[in-house]
């Protein structure tokens, strides 16, 4: 089961409060401002700053 559109609309980056977007491969949610990628495990986004990785 994928993450619903409604959930994506309300989720924000816990660090900078910017919008997050699904990565094309569906492996995580990427912040549009600070570029942190929050992993998705078992269809649940892990929105913890210490679990995120910074990407370009």
N, C-alpha and C positions, 0 to 999 in steps of 0.2 A: 504494500500500500504506500503510495507516494504522499508527500506532504501536500495538504490541501492549499488551494489558492487563498482561502480565507486566513489560514494560519500564516502564510507567507506575508500577507498584507499587514499583520499586526506585529510580527517579529522585527526586532531592531538589534543592532550590535550592542551588547551590554557595556562595552567600553566607551564608544563615542556616540551612541544612540542614533546612528545613521541606518538607512535601509539596508537590508541584506537581500541578495539574489541567489537563486539556485545556480550552482556551477553547471555547465553544459553536460558533464558526465554524471551529475546527480550525487556526487560524493560528499558534497558539503554546501554550506551557505556562505557566500562571500560578501563582506561589507564593502559598500561602494565608496566609502571614505577612507578607512584605515587599512583596507585590503586584507583583513584577517579572514581566514576560512575556518568556519566552525564545522566540525565533522557531523555526519549523520550516521548513527548506529542503530540498526534494527528499526529503521524508519522514524527515529526520534532525533531531532537536532540537539546536539550537545552545545548549549549556548554558554559555555564557561570560557573566560578569557585564557585561563591556563591550559585549556585543551586546543585552542586555536593556533594556527600557523599563519604567518604573514607571507603573502604571495605578491608578485608584481601585478 
